[in-house]
Amino acid sequence: MATSDGFPASFYGEPGVLGMLSNGISAFLVLLQNFNTARTGDAPVGVENILAVHLILIGGICQLVAGLLSFRKYDHLSATAFIGYAALWGSYGATRIYFGALPQTLTTASVLNNSSVSMNMTSNMFLNASTETPLCPFCLSIRESAIAGLVPYILLSFLLAFCSATVNYIMPFVFGAITATLVFEAVVLVSGSWALVVAGVLELLILIFAIYGSAALLVKGLTQRLVLKGFGTPLFNVLLLGTANSASAQSMGQEKKKNTKYAEPMALGFFCDSVAPFIFAFYSFGYMKSFGLGVAWVSIISVAQLFSSYYAHLRQDCYHTTKFGFHATYWLIKAWDEFVVSALIVEDSKVVSGREAMVGNWFFVVAGLVLCVGSLNMDVLELVHNVLFVLLTVSTVPQIPPQGYYIFFGVASSLFTAASIYGTFSRLINTIAEKSLIPVGPQPVSTEQLKKALKCTRSKQADQKVMLQTDQASDALFYLSNGVASLSALHSNVSSMNPALLHLSVPWVLISGAIIQAYVSRLQVTGGGRFGSVISSIYVGIWAAWTWFRFADLLQFSTETAYGFTAGAVALLVINASLMLIAYRNLVLLFLTAVMEVVLVCFLLSTLQRLPYELEAMLALVSVICIYGALASLLSCIFSQRLLPMGPPLIKEKVKQETSPESPCPVANSQLTSGLLKIAGVLEEGGVCGIPTDTVYALAASCKNPQAIEKIYNIKDRPAEKPICICISSVEQLVAANPPFSPLLWEFMRNVYPGGISCIVSKGDWLFRLVGPAYDRVGTKDSIMIRVPDHTVTGHLCHITGPLAITSANPSGEADSTHHSMVIRLGHKIQGVLCDGDSNEVIASTVVNCLRIDETISIVREGCVPALKVQHMFDRVKS
């Protein structure tokens, strides 16, 4: 069922099969080349690019797909691991392309810094070379860059292997073999042919483990049983360790506010924050002489971090959407900035003079403080991580003297890497265990204290509605990306005669203003706002045109060519003026578009060479507005309340009071006791009513009136062979019937009820005592499905009427009803609807077969509660 929130998890099958096969095949491709090189001593000339393409397609793209599907399967570990390894194989494939692009006439000494000739992957590329050729800046330090990229993946792969041992005992072998392989692939770059052989053997083990694991998962998915061993039983069960503490309870309370249909992306975000700064640390301490290959590794892992931001957005988690998106922006800009410095600008004096005029990095410093404020009510780890990010941004302020710039940057990157690695491990383990096993610290500042510090009180209910209707989780990232672009564009106008300055301005403005904002535009399309991504999409064009004009100015295009930019600037002026008409939802956005109009006037004048550059101080004003807008939007989304004023809407929409036609059936308000009693009375009299549950709306009939249950089949056009389940108010209502359930079943029910899980159990005399004459009308001949919704209204209703026979409130085979208006359409067939607004979920409950619970359980239908979570709950209860 397609919805705004995506498909139910059961739609996505077993992505682990694709993920493990991608690892296995990628390892197989590398081992073939390693064994061939070790046996013949010949460099793999002519096949490097072919191998690289296969690594990127299979190990990178295919595994990326597996990771994305794992997010939708609510599989935290696989989602993090597969996307992380996708970035690894993609980066390794890019490294092979760099090796294949090296001139074949270079001597080994020119590449390996006069090291002895060895039978490794790098030296074999130049084994038969005889003449020396000047090395291009792109080709410097390829060996060192590859090692700098492999080392953080070795550490993180080891953590993934350890964490996977808490889920099953196949993935630890796969990930462990990958870890060992990466170690020897790094050794290959500095040692002899023996490392090639060891790496090849380990890659063969990866292939064997991956094939077995894929087969086990595939058979499990087809048969819904654990036929091959390896899955379902972890090496050690983290669910049995530790106890939930107040911090975890706080985090669980926050999770209730988010869309939990997707796996948590925090571990992946920390994973990416570990790789990028590690590579920068190697570069800053002088291990890498050029960032030609490093830019590929950092760019790929930054794209992976954008995926963590994207799934945080799908989970309605505005804080991590902003944080990971902003961090990815920083890594991309710094990577391409260093690439320009090391590969395009060869004179240190030009770099220093160009950077001294740059001020864009100061926006990162202030924005880092904004993230610190947003994390004050989370945990100590999150706050420390943000503080270290501020330190990192301070270390890259271009006004720092050149003698200390890279030392400071290297130290800050090292500290940030250490915190990120710990964050990866803690978030992953705590997410799997669903409790705080790895300490992350208490909440630094309570929500109430933070609100009091901001001297704000709760907004009026009307203002809350306006905020909820207009704010989106991506708004803060929208303001931040525009702020970075505007302040970065300011420096490029100080001295257009400095080519280094113009070169350096390109990544700062283009990446933040165009590339990242295009990503923000995609988020806003899914956000459901009235005007979607109109403003952000137009601003993508503005900053892209701005960047290209500055770069074109560097190339000294003719005056006639510059007039083309003049025409474009006029068009953008008109478009932005129209944006001011739709930017009425708050004054901050209106001010931003108004100031951008002045900025576009400056752009127009600059294309005509008639701009007094002092006017472009308006760009600094744009950045100030963006900082305030980012902070206000972030706090509003985190607390679902307007803490900082953004001004009233310029145009207040008048809500038309449309007179709706008379309802075809009686309706009642679930918030009123009289409404609840009204529907209870209709059910007692043998009527069929639509009622809310903790998942989707249901049709209900009292078990005291068997004929009413038969009406449900006619209303839904439901086949007679499809059984109807019963709904009770609590487990205690079931205890009163005294069913002969095993202790394990009772314990399992007490853990899953109330909630979005339905249990199928055996029928018996106890059911007569519970439902009376409806015994033959509910369930099958031998079994019955029981629901205990986690919904106050439904619970009270069942307490008043006794057990109810329920089924989803939709014609058989059609989409579930997620709002009472969808149920009212059946009004000519039913006798009443209990109106409760939007449903809590968009899919039905997860159905668990407990007939053989003493041996195992099986998932009959995966619904709002992921199958993996159900299995973890059962393992915990059984143990």
QUISUL-V469276 format. One record per residue. N is the residue number from 1. SS is DSSP state (alpha for helix, beta for strand, coil for the rest). BURIAL is # if it has 9 or more other C-alpha atoms within 8 Angstrom, else .. D_LAST is the distance of its C-alpha to the last C-alpha in Angstrom with 2 decimals. Layout:
<<N,SS,BURIAL,D_LAST> <N,SS,BURIAL,D_LAST>>
This chain:
<<1,coil,.,35.60> <2,coil,.,37.39> <3,coil,.,37.33> <4,coil,.,38.20> <5,coil,.,34.61> <6,coil,.,34.20> <7,coil,.,32.52> <8,coil,#,29.12> <9,alpha,#,26.41> <10,alpha,#,26.41> <11,alpha,.,30.02> <12,alpha,#,29.22> <13,coil,.,27.53> <14,coil,#,25.82> <15,alpha,#,27.72> <16,alpha,#,25.64> <17,alpha,#,27.85> <18,alpha,#,30.95> <19,alpha,#,29.60> <20,alpha,#,28.65> <21,alpha,#,31.82> <22,alpha,#,33.87> <23,alpha,#,32.61> <24,alpha,#,33.25> <25,alpha,#,36.73> <26,alpha,#,37.75> <27,alpha,#,36.86> <28,alpha,#,38.80> <29,alpha,#,41.87> <30,alpha,#,41.90> <31,alpha,#,41.45> <32,alpha,#,44.43> <33,alpha,#,46.63> <34,alpha,#,45.37> <35,alpha,#,46.06> <36,alpha,#,49.42> <37,alpha,#,50.46> <38,alpha,#,49.42> <39,alpha,.,51.34> <40,alpha,.,54.49> <41,coil,#,54.80> <42,coil,.,55.94> <43,coil,#,54.82> <44,coil,#,53.13> <45,coil,.,56.16> <46,coil,.,56.17> <47,coil,.,52.53> <48,alpha,#,50.90> <49,alpha,#,51.24> <50,alpha,.,50.07> <51,alpha,#,46.92> <52,alpha,#,46.41> <53,alpha,#,46.73> <54,alpha,#,44.13> <55,alpha,#,41.72> <56,alpha,#,42.24> <57,alpha,#,41.99> <58,alpha,#,38.99> <59,alpha,#,37.02> <60,alpha,#,38.09> <61,alpha,#,38.74> <62,alpha,#,36.47> <63,alpha,#,33.50> <64,alpha,#,34.49> <65,alpha,.,34.29> <66,alpha,#,30.76> <67,alpha,#,29.81> <68,alpha,#,31.50> <69,alpha,#,29.78> <70,alpha,#,26.37> <71,alpha,#,27.24> <72,alpha,#,27.83> <73,coil,#,24.54> <74,coil,#,22.76> <75,coil,#,21.51> <76,alpha,#,22.08> <77,alpha,#,21.72> <78,alpha,#,23.83> <79,alpha,#,26.42> <80,alpha,#,27.00> <81,alpha,#,27.00> <82,alpha,#,29.25> <83,alpha,#,31.78> <84,alpha,#,31.84> <85,alpha,#,32.49> <86,alpha,#,34.98> <87,alpha,#,36.91> <88,alpha,#,36.76> <89,alpha,#,38.17> <90,alpha,#,40.67> <91,alpha,#,41.88> <92,alpha,#,42.09> <93,alpha,#,44.08> <94,alpha,#,46.38> <95,alpha,#,46.85> <96,alpha,#,47.96> <97,alpha,#,50.42> <98,alpha,#,51.86> <99,alpha,#,52.26> <100,alpha,#,53.96> <101,alpha,.,56.26> <102,coil,.,57.59> <103,coil,.,61.22> <104,coil,.,61.45> <105,coil,#,64.56> <106,coil,#,62.82> <107,coil,#,62.70> <108,alpha,#,59.52> <109,alpha,#,60.75> <110,alpha,#,61.18> <111,alpha,#,57.54> <112,coil,#,55.94> <113,coil,.,58.18> <114,coil,.,60.21> <115,coil,.,57.26> <116,coil,.,57.72> <117,coil,.,57.36> <118,coil,#,53.97> <119,coil,#,52.37> <120,coil,#,49.76> <121,coil,#,49.19> <122,coil,#,51.44> <123,alpha,#,54.37> <124,alpha,#,54.67> <125,alpha,#,55.58> <126,alpha,#,58.82> <127,coil,#,59.50> <128,coil,.,62.75> <129,coil,#,64.00> <130,coil,.,67.42> <131,coil,.,68.62> <132,coil,.,67.32> <133,coil,.,66.81> <134,coil,.,66.03> <135,coil,.,62.35> <136,coil,.,61.58> <137,alpha,#,59.55> <138,alpha,#,56.71> <139,alpha,#,56.33> <140,coil,#,56.16> <141,coil,#,53.08> <142,alpha,#,51.09> <143,alpha,#,49.55> <144,alpha,#,48.65> <145,alpha,#,47.30> <146,alpha,#,45.03> <147,alpha,#,43.62> <148,alpha,#,43.18> <149,alpha,#,41.20> <150,alpha,#,39.01> <151,alpha,#,37.95> <152,alpha,#,35.92> <153,alpha,#,34.20> <154,alpha,#,33.30> <155,alpha,#,31.59> <156,alpha,#,29.81> <157,alpha,#,28.82> <158,alpha,#,27.20> <159,alpha,#,25.18> <160,alpha,#,24.18> <161,alpha,#,23.13> <162,alpha,#,20.92> <163,alpha,#,19.39> <164,alpha,#,18.90> <165,coil,#,16.68> <166,coil,#,14.00> <167,coil,#,14.40> <168,coil,#,15.25> <169,coil,#,17.21> <170,coil,#,20.54> <171,alpha,#,21.68> <172,alpha,#,21.48> <173,alpha,#,24.02> <174,alpha,#,26.17> <175,alpha,#,26.29> <176,alpha,#,26.64> <177,alpha,#,29.55> <178,alpha,#,31.09> <179,alpha,#,30.94> <180,alpha,#,32.70> <181,alpha,#,35.16> <182,alpha,#,36.12> <183,alpha,#,36.84> <184,alpha,#,39.26> <185,alpha,#,40.73> <186,alpha,#,41.68> <187,alpha,#,43.07> <188,alpha,#,45.07> <189,coil,#,46.98> <190,coil,.,48.29> <191,coil,#,48.28> <192,coil,#,49.48> <193,alpha,#,48.64> <194,alpha,.,46.04> <195,alpha,#,43.60> <196,alpha,#,44.33> <197,alpha,#,43.30> <198,alpha,#,40.03> <199,alpha,#,39.21> <200,alpha,#,40.08> <201,alpha,#,37.79> <202,alpha,#,34.84> <203,alpha,#,35.74> <204,alpha,#,35.69> <205,alpha,#,32.10> <206,alpha,#,31.25> <207,alpha,#,32.92> <208,alpha,#,31.08> <209,alpha,#,27.58> <210,alpha,#,28.54> <211,alpha,#,29.90> <212,alpha,.,26.85> <213,alpha,#,24.50> <214,alpha,#,26.91> <215,alpha,#,27.12> <216,alpha,#,23.38> <217,alpha,#,23.22> <218,alpha,#,26.40> <219,alpha,#,25.33> <220,alpha,#,22.03> <221,alpha,#,24.21> <222,alpha,.,26.74> <223,alpha,.,24.63> <224,coil,#,21.63> <225,coil,.,19.56> <226,coil,#,18.07> <227,coil,.,21.06> <228,coil,.,21.31> <229,coil,.,18.50> <230,coil,#,17.86> <231,coil,#,16.32> <232,coil,.,13.00> <233,coil,.,11.09> <234,coil,#,11.95> <235,coil,#,13.36> <236,coil,.,11.36> <237,coil,#,9.07> <238,alpha,#,11.29> <239,alpha,#,9.22> <240,alpha,.,7.78> <241,coil,.,11.47> <242,coil,.,14.24> <243,coil,.,15.05> <244,coil,#,17.30> <245,coil,.,20.90> <246,alpha,.,24.17> <247,alpha,#,24.94> <248,alpha,#,21.91> <249,alpha,#,22.63> <250,alpha,.,26.15> <251,alpha,#,25.26> <252,alpha,.,23.02> <253,alpha,.,26.03> <254,alpha,.,28.24> <255,alpha,#,26.06> <256,coil,.,26.58> <257,coil,.,30.23> <258,coil,#,29.77> <259,coil,#,29.47> <260,coil,.,25.82> <261,coil,#,26.58> <262,coil,#,26.85> <263,coil,#,24.67> <264,coil,#,25.55> <265,coil,#,28.50> <266,alpha,#,28.51> <267,alpha,#,27.04> <268,alpha,#,29.67> <269,alpha,#,32.36> <270,alpha,#,31.58> <271,alpha,#,31.41> <272,alpha,#,34.95> <273,alpha,#,36.08> <274,alpha,#,35.21> <275,alpha,#,37.25> <276,alpha,#,40.46> <277,alpha,#,41.24> <278,alpha,#,40.44> <279,alpha,#,43.17> <280,alpha,#,45.50> <281,alpha,#,44.98> <282,alpha,#,46.10> <283,alpha,#,49.05> <284,alpha,#,50.02> <285,coil,#,50.15> <286,coil,.,52.54> <287,coil,.,50.42> <288,coil,#,51.25> <289,coil,#,54.93> <290,coil,#,54.43> <291,coil,#,51.82> <292,coil,#,52.84> <293,coil,#,49.55> <294,alpha,#,47.44> <295,alpha,#,48.30> <296,alpha,#,46.67> <297,alpha,#,43.35> <298,alpha,#,43.30> <299,alpha,#,44.43> <300,alpha,#,41.69> <301,alpha,#,38.88> <302,alpha,#,40.56> <303,alpha,#,40.40> <304,alpha,#,36.65> <305,alpha,#,36.50> <306,alpha,#,38.46> <307,alpha,.,35.71> <308,alpha,#,33.23> <309,alpha,#,35.86> <310,alpha,#,36.25> <311,alpha,#,32.63> <312,alpha,#,32.62> <313,alpha,#,35.63> <314,alpha,#,33.89> <315,coil,#,31.17> <316,coil,#,34.11> <317,coil,#,33.37> <318,alpha,#,36.96> <319,alpha,#,36.29> <320,alpha,#,34.48> <321,alpha,#,36.87> <322,alpha,#,39.69> <323,alpha,#,38.26> <324,alpha,#,37.22> <325,alpha,#,40.33> <326,alpha,#,42.53> <327,alpha,#,41.02> <328,alpha,#,41.58> <329,alpha,#,45.16> <330,alpha,#,45.67> <331,alpha,#,44.44> <332,alpha,#,46.57> <333,alpha,#,49.64> <334,alpha,.,49.38> <335,alpha,#,48.79> <336,alpha,#,51.84> <337,alpha,#,53.81> <338,alpha,#,53.33> <339,alpha,#,54.06> <340,alpha,#,57.37> <341,alpha,#,58.15> <342,alpha,#,57.43> <343,alpha,#,58.55> <344,alpha,.,61.25> <345,coil,#,62.83> <346,coil,.,63.95> <347,coil,.,66.07> <348,alpha,.,64.29> <349,alpha,.,67.06> <350,alpha,#,66.45> <351,alpha,#,62.72> <352,alpha,#,63.40> <353,alpha,#,66.08> <354,alpha,#,64.01> <355,alpha,#,60.90> <356,alpha,.,62.89> <357,coil,#,63.77> <358,coil,#,60.18> <359,coil,#,58.44> <360,coil,#,55.54> <361,alpha,#,53.02> <362,alpha,#,53.68> <363,alpha,#,52.07> <364,alpha,#,48.79> <365,alpha,#,49.06> <366,alpha,#,49.57> <367,alpha,#,46.92> <368,alpha,#,44.42> <369,alpha,#,45.23> <370,alpha,#,44.60> <371,alpha,#,41.05> <372,alpha,#,40.66> <373,alpha,.,41.70> <374,alpha,#,39.25> <375,coil,#,36.32> <376,coil,#,37.26> <377,coil,#,34.76> <378,coil,#,31.77> <379,coil,#,30.53> <380,alpha,#,32.30> <381,alpha,#,31.21> <382,alpha,#,32.80> <383,alpha,#,35.92> <384,alpha,#,36.32> <385,alpha,#,35.94> <386,alpha,#,38.70> <387,alpha,#,40.89> <388,alpha,#,40.72> <389,alpha,#,41.64> <390,alpha,#,44.67> <391,alpha,#,45.55> <392,alpha,#,45.29> <393,alpha,#,47.64> <394,alpha,#,50.04> <395,alpha,#,50.19> <396,coil,#,51.52> <397,coil,#,54.26> <398,coil,#,57.28> <399,coil,.,59.61> <400,coil,#,57.98> <401,coil,.,60.49> <402,alpha,.,59.88> <403,alpha,.,59.60> <404,alpha,.,56.41> <405,alpha,#,54.98> <406,alpha,#,52.81> <407,alpha,#,51.82> <408,alpha,#,50.53> <409,alpha,#,48.81> <410,alpha,#,47.15> <411,alpha,#,45.82> <412,alpha,#,44.53> <413,alpha,#,42.87> <414,alpha,#,41.14> <415,alpha,#,39.75> <416,alpha,#,38.63> <417,alpha,#,36.95> <418,alpha,#,34.96> <419,alpha,#,33.77> <420,alpha,#,32.93> <421,alpha,#,30.85> <422,alpha,.,28.82> <423,alpha,#,28.59> <424,alpha,#,27.36> <425,alpha,#,24.51> <426,alpha,#,23.53> <427,alpha,#,23.85> <428,alpha,#,21.85> <429,alpha,#,18.83> <430,alpha,#,18.96> <431,alpha,#,19.39> <432,alpha,#,16.43> <433,alpha,#,14.14> <434,coil,.,16.18> <435,coil,#,16.90> <436,coil,#,19.39> <437,coil,#,17.95> <438,coil,.,21.33> <439,coil,.,24.10> <440,coil,#,26.64> <441,coil,.,28.55> <442,coil,#,29.35> <443,coil,#,31.59> <444,coil,#,35.09> <445,coil,#,37.04> <446,coil,#,35.98> <447,alpha,.,37.10> <448,alpha,.,39.62> <449,alpha,.,41.06> <450,alpha,#,41.51> <451,alpha,#,43.28> <452,alpha,#,45.43> <453,alpha,.,46.34> <454,coil,.,47.51> <455,coil,.,49.56> <456,coil,#,48.42> <457,coil,.,47.68> <458,coil,.,45.89> <459,coil,#,47.98> <460,coil,.,49.47> <461,alpha,.,47.63> <462,alpha,.,50.27> <463,alpha,.,49.82> <464,alpha,#,46.07> <465,alpha,.,46.69> <466,alpha,.,49.11> <467,alpha,#,46.65> <468,alpha,.,43.84> <469,alpha,.,46.26> <470,alpha,.,47.75> <471,coil,#,45.25> <472,coil,#,43.01> <473,coil,#,40.13> <474,coil,#,42.40> <475,alpha,#,45.39> <476,alpha,#,44.71> <477,alpha,#,44.50> <478,alpha,#,47.72> <479,alpha,#,49.55> <480,alpha,#,48.25> <481,alpha,#,49.30> <482,alpha,#,52.75> <483,alpha,#,53.08> <484,alpha,#,52.47> <485,alpha,#,54.91> <486,alpha,#,57.61> <487,alpha,#,57.65> <488,alpha,#,57.49> <489,alpha,#,60.39> <490,alpha,#,62.45> <491,alpha,#,62.99> <492,coil,#,64.23> <493,coil,#,67.30> <494,coil,.,68.60> <495,coil,.,70.28> <496,coil,#,70.37> <497,coil,.,72.39> <498,coil,.,69.45> <499,alpha,.,67.82> <500,alpha,#,64.89> <501,alpha,#,64.08> <502,alpha,#,64.24> <503,alpha,#,62.04> <504,alpha,#,59.42> <505,alpha,#,59.51> <506,alpha,#,58.36> <507,alpha,#,54.61> <508,alpha,#,54.34> <509,alpha,#,55.89> <510,alpha,#,54.91> <511,alpha,#,51.17> <512,alpha,#,50.55> <513,alpha,#,53.17> <514,alpha,#,52.92> <515,alpha,#,49.81> <516,alpha,#,47.18> <517,alpha,#,49.02> <518,alpha,#,48.91> <519,alpha,.,45.10> <520,alpha,#,45.36> <521,alpha,#,47.58> <522,alpha,#,44.89> <523,alpha,#,42.41> <524,alpha,#,45.00> <525,alpha,#,45.60> <526,alpha,.,42.02> <527,alpha,#,42.29> <528,coil,.,44.40> <529,coil,#,47.24> <530,coil,.,50.61> <531,coil,.,52.30> <532,coil,#,49.24> <533,coil,#,50.02> <534,alpha,.,53.83> <535,alpha,.,54.45> <536,alpha,#,52.03> <537,alpha,#,53.33> <538,alpha,#,56.92> <539,alpha,#,56.12> <540,alpha,#,54.70> <541,alpha,#,58.20> <542,alpha,#,59.90> <543,alpha,#,58.12> <544,alpha,#,58.36> <545,alpha,#,62.10> <546,alpha,#,62.49> <547,alpha,#,60.88> <548,alpha,.,62.91> <549,alpha,#,66.12> <550,alpha,#,65.59> <551,alpha,#,64.82> <552,alpha,#,67.80> <553,alpha,.,69.90> <554,alpha,#,68.97> <555,coil,.,70.23> <556,coil,.,73.44> <557,coil,#,73.64> <558,coil,.,76.94> <559,alpha,.,77.94> <560,alpha,.,77.85> <561,alpha,.,74.22> <562,alpha,#,73.41> <563,alpha,#,74.91> <564,alpha,.,72.12> <565,alpha,#,69.71> <566,alpha,#,72.15> <567,alpha,.,71.85> <568,alpha,.,68.08> <569,alpha,#,68.15> <570,alpha,#,70.32> <571,alpha,.,67.90> <572,alpha,#,64.96> <573,alpha,#,67.01> <574,alpha,.,67.53> <575,alpha,#,63.90> <576,alpha,#,62.65> <577,alpha,#,65.18> <578,alpha,.,63.64> <579,alpha,#,60.18> <580,alpha,#,61.52> <581,alpha,.,62.01> <582,alpha,.,58.35> <583,coil,#,57.02> <584,coil,#,57.67> <585,coil,#,54.11> <586,coil,#,54.53> <587,alpha,#,57.24> <588,alpha,#,55.32> <589,alpha,#,55.07> <590,alpha,#,58.70> <591,alpha,#,59.85> <592,alpha,#,58.02> <593,alpha,#,59.74> <594,alpha,#,63.07> <595,alpha,#,62.92> <596,alpha,#,61.88> <597,alpha,#,65.10> <598,alpha,#,67.07> <599,alpha,#,65.16> <600,alpha,#,66.10> <601,alpha,#,69.71> <602,alpha,#,69.47> <603,alpha,#,68.07> <604,alpha,#,71.00> <605,alpha,#,73.51> <606,alpha,#,71.99> <607,alpha,#,72.48> <608,coil,#,76.13> <609,coil,.,76.34> <610,coil,.,77.45> <611,coil,#,74.49> <612,coil,.,74.97> <613,alpha,.,71.60> <614,alpha,.,71.49> <615,alpha,.,70.55> <616,alpha,#,67.24> <617,alpha,#,65.97> <618,alpha,#,64.65> <619,alpha,#,61.75> <620,alpha,#,60.72> <621,alpha,#,60.84> <622,alpha,#,58.51> <623,alpha,#,55.95> <624,alpha,#,56.27> <625,alpha,#,55.69> <626,alpha,#,52.67> <627,alpha,#,51.07> <628,alpha,.,51.47> <629,alpha,#,50.31> <630,alpha,#,47.17> <631,alpha,#,46.27> <632,alpha,#,47.04> <633,alpha,#,45.19> <634,alpha,#,42.09> <635,alpha,#,41.91> <636,alpha,#,42.66> <637,alpha,#,39.81> <638,alpha,#,37.26> <639,alpha,.,38.14> <640,coil,.,39.36> <641,coil,#,42.50> <642,coil,#,45.85> <643,coil,#,45.96> <644,coil,#,48.91> <645,coil,.,51.80> <646,coil,#,52.62> <647,coil,.,55.53> <648,coil,.,56.07> <649,coil,#,56.52> <650,coil,.,60.11> <651,coil,.,60.39> <652,coil,.,58.65> <653,coil,.,57.76> <654,coil,.,58.92> <655,coil,.,56.43> <656,coil,.,58.31> <657,coil,.,57.85> <658,coil,.,57.82> <659,coil,.,58.29> <660,coil,.,55.71> <661,coil,.,56.83> <662,coil,.,55.95> <663,coil,.,52.43> <664,coil,.,52.49> <665,coil,#,50.08> <666,coil,.,49.31> <667,beta,#,47.08> <668,beta,#,45.38> <669,beta,#,44.01> <670,coil,#,40.34> <671,coil,.,41.14> <672,coil,.,43.58> <673,alpha,.,42.78> <674,alpha,.,45.81> <675,alpha,#,44.43> <676,alpha,#,41.16> <677,alpha,.,43.17> <678,alpha,#,45.49> <679,alpha,#,42.80> <680,alpha,#,41.23> <681,alpha,.,44.69> <682,alpha,#,45.14> <683,alpha,#,41.85> <684,alpha,#,42.87> <685,coil,.,46.16> <686,coil,#,44.58> <687,coil,#,44.65> <688,coil,#,42.28> <689,beta,#,41.39> <690,beta,#,39.72> <691,beta,#,37.04> <692,coil,#,34.86> <693,coil,#,31.06> <694,coil,#,28.52> <695,coil,#,29.07> <696,coil,#,32.47> <697,coil,#,35.11> <698,beta,#,34.84> <699,beta,#,37.35> <700,beta,#,36.67> <701,beta,#,38.26> <702,beta,#,37.83> <703,coil,#,36.29> <704,coil,#,39.26> <705,coil,#,41.55> <706,alpha,#,40.61> <707,alpha,.,43.72> <708,alpha,#,42.45> <709,alpha,#,39.39> <710,alpha,#,41.88> <711,alpha,#,43.67> <712,alpha,#,40.65> <713,alpha,#,41.02> <714,alpha,.,44.68> <715,alpha,#,44.13> <716,alpha,#,41.64> <717,coil,.,43.35> <718,coil,#,39.93> <719,coil,.,39.83> <720,coil,.,39.33> <721,coil,.,36.54> <722,coil,.,34.29> <723,coil,.,32.36> <724,coil,#,32.11> <725,beta,#,29.04> <726,beta,#,29.07> <727,beta,#,28.47> <728,coil,#,27.69> <729,coil,#,27.84> <730,coil,#,24.52> <731,alpha,#,21.70> <732,alpha,.,23.96> <733,alpha,#,26.60> <734,alpha,#,24.29> <735,alpha,.,23.40> <736,coil,.,27.17> <737,coil,#,27.41> <738,coil,.,25.00> <739,coil,#,23.27> <740,coil,.,21.49> <741,coil,.,18.07> <742,coil,.,14.96> <743,alpha,.,12.70> <744,alpha,#,10.00> <745,alpha,#,13.01> <746,alpha,#,14.28> <747,alpha,#,11.29> <748,alpha,#,11.31> <749,alpha,#,15.05> <750,alpha,#,15.15> <751,alpha,.,13.35> <752,alpha,#,15.69> <753,coil,#,18.79> <754,coil,#,21.36> <755,coil,#,21.50> <756,coil,#,22.66> <757,beta,#,20.26> <758,beta,#,21.52> <759,beta,#,19.52> <760,beta,#,21.28> <761,beta,#,20.89> <762,beta,.,23.18> <763,coil,#,26.49> <764,coil,.,27.81> <765,alpha,.,30.20> <766,alpha,#,28.06> <767,alpha,#,29.12> <768,alpha,#,32.77> <769,alpha,.,32.15> <770,alpha,#,30.64> <771,alpha,#,33.05> <772,alpha,#,35.93> <773,alpha,#,38.52> <774,alpha,#,36.46> <775,alpha,#,34.19> <776,alpha,.,35.99> <777,alpha,#,36.37> <778,coil,#,32.75> <779,coil,#,30.09> <780,coil,.,30.81> <781,coil,.,31.87> <782,coil,.,28.39> <783,beta,#,26.04> <784,beta,#,26.10> <785,beta,#,24.63> <786,beta,#,23.89> <787,beta,#,24.38> <788,coil,#,24.00> <789,coil,#,25.80> <790,coil,#,25.35> <791,coil,.,29.12> <792,alpha,.,31.17> <793,alpha,#,34.12> <794,alpha,#,32.26> <795,alpha,#,30.30> <796,alpha,#,33.63> <797,alpha,#,35.27> <798,alpha,#,32.74> <799,alpha,#,33.08> <800,alpha,.,36.84> <801,alpha,#,37.08> <802,coil,#,34.03> <803,coil,#,31.83> <804,beta,#,33.31> <805,beta,#,33.40> <806,beta,#,32.99> <807,beta,#,33.28> <808,beta,#,34.19> <809,coil,#,37.74> <810,coil,#,39.43> <811,coil,#,41.47> <812,coil,.,39.35> <813,coil,.,38.73> <814,coil,.,39.88> <815,coil,.,38.22> <816,coil,#,36.11> <817,coil,#,37.94> <818,coil,#,37.01> <819,beta,#,39.87> <820,alpha,#,41.56> <821,alpha,.,44.78> <822,alpha,#,43.23> <823,alpha,#,42.54> <824,alpha,#,46.01> <825,coil,.,47.51> <826,coil,.,46.34> <827,coil,#,48.27> <828,coil,.,50.85> <829,coil,.,48.15> <830,coil,#,45.95> <831,coil,#,46.94> <832,beta,#,45.35> <833,beta,#,43.16> <834,beta,#,41.16> <835,beta,#,41.82> <836,coil,#,39.20> <837,coil,.,40.22> <838,beta,.,38.00> <839,coil,#,34.54> <840,coil,.,31.51> <841,coil,#,30.50> <842,coil,#,32.54> <843,coil,#,30.22> <844,coil,#,28.50> <845,coil,#,24.92> <846,beta,#,22.14> <847,beta,#,21.78> <848,beta,#,18.51> <849,beta,#,18.90> <850,coil,#,16.51> <851,coil,.,18.72> <852,coil,.,16.36> <853,coil,#,13.05> <854,coil,.,11.71> <855,coil,.,12.50> <856,coil,.,12.47> <857,coil,#,14.15> <858,beta,#,17.33> <859,beta,#,19.35> <860,beta,.,22.73> <861,beta,.,24.28> <862,coil,#,23.27> <863,coil,#,24.89> <864,coil,#,24.74> <865,coil,#,20.98> <866,coil,#,20.26> <867,alpha,#,18.20> <868,alpha,.,16.38> <869,alpha,.,15.34> <870,alpha,#,14.19> <871,alpha,#,12.06> <872,alpha,#,10.51> <873,alpha,#,9.97> <874,alpha,#,8.41> <875,alpha,.,5.97> <876,alpha,#,5.27> <877,alpha,#,5.48> <878,alpha,.,3.80> <879,coil,.,0.00>>
